[in-house]
């Protein structure tokens, strides 16, 4: 798997990470791991939709202070 980014990166506590798995089927190519040892897999298209939603503000209210 190719590491893309770590979402925290400010500690060594097992922060969520994003990977691309070229060996996986297309619908499971994107892998996101969490700090509890779990993982989700999705397609690049699903990630594209998620990123688009984040950019358009869909989640802004959820993360507002």
C-alpha positions as CSV (number, residue, x, y, z in Angstrom):
1,X,0.0,0.0,0.0
2,X,1.1,3.5,-0.8
3,X,0.9,5.9,2.2
4,X,-0.8,9.2,1.1
5,X,-1.2,11.2,4.3
6,X,-1.6,11.1,8.1
7,X,-4.5,13.2,9.3
8,X,-3.0,14.2,12.7
9,X,0.8,13.7,12.5
10,X,1.5,15.6,15.7
11,X,2.0,12.6,17.9
12,X,2.8,8.9,17.9
13,X,-0.7,7.8,19.0
14,X,-1.8,6.0,15.9
15,X,-3.4,8.8,14.0
16,X,-5.8,8.1,11.0
17,X,-4.0,7.5,7.7
18,X,-4.9,7.4,4.1
19,X,-3.4,4.8,1.7
20,X,-3.9,3.7,-1.9
21,X,-3.8,0.0,-2.5
22,X,-3.0,-0.7,-6.1
23,X,-3.4,-4.4,-5.6
24,X,-7.0,-4.1,-4.3
25,X,-10.1,-4.2,-6.5
26,X,-11.2,-0.9,-7.8
27,X,-14.0,-0.5,-5.3
28,X,-11.6,-1.1,-2.4
29,X,-8.6,0.8,-3.6
30,X,-8.7,3.7,-1.0
31,X,-7.9,2.6,2.6
32,X,-8.4,4.8,5.6
33,X,-7.1,3.4,8.9
34,X,-8.0,4.8,12.3
35,X,-6.2,5.0,15.6
36,X,-8.1,2.0,17.0
37,X,-6.8,-0.4,14.4
38,X,-9.9,-0.4,12.2
39,X,-10.0,0.4,8.5
40,X,-12.5,1.3,5.8
41,X,-12.0,0.7,2.1
42,X,-13.7,2.7,-0.7
43,X,-13.3,3.4,-4.4
44,X,-11.4,6.5,-5.7
45,X,-14.8,7.7,-6.9
46,X,-16.3,7.5,-3.4
47,X,-13.3,9.4,-2.1
48,X,-13.8,12.0,-4.8
49,X,-17.4,12.5,-3.7
50,X,-16.3,12.8,0.0
51,X,-13.6,15.4,-0.8
52,X,-16.1,17.3,-2.9
53,X,-18.6,17.3,0.0
54,X,-15.9,18.5,2.4
55,X,-14.8,21.3,0.0
56,X,-18.4,22.5,-0.4
57,X,-19.0,22.7,3.3
58,X,-21.3,19.8,3.9
59,X,-19.4,18.8,7.1
60,X,-18.7,22.4,8.4
61,X,-21.5,22.3,10.9
62,X,-20.4,19.0,12.3
63,X,-16.9,20.2,13.1
64,X,-17.9,23.8,14.2
65,X,-16.8,24.6,17.7
